[in-house]
Amino acid sequence: MPVRPYFCGMGKRQRRYRAAELAQQAAALVGREADLVTRQGTAWHGRITAVGPASIEWIDLRHHRKTLPLSELEEVVIDWPHPH
């Protein structure tokens, strides 16, 4: 039996969304776990609860609600399952 390379079984892909794309993808993002990266380089992790025209809301792993203006957001990174 052939040996499969280690990287073949990872099973996830990252999708990155810029602040300008969030309004179009709001329905797909709400309820997903994500990393939110600010323009200053700070990264936050949590579950997205709402995407508005001017801000994004999420709950972190300690169940604290947070809100960030989209003007301060650099990107949102989400792990999506691999299609196979």
PyMOL commands that set and color helices and strands:
alter all, ss='L'
color gray80, all
select helices_A, chain A and resi 6-9+19-21+26-29+70-72
alter helices_A, ss='H'
color red, helices_A
select strands_A, chain A and resi 12-18+33-38+43-51+55-59+65-69+73-81
alter strands_A, ss='S'
color yellow, strands_A
deselect
rebuild
show_as cartoon
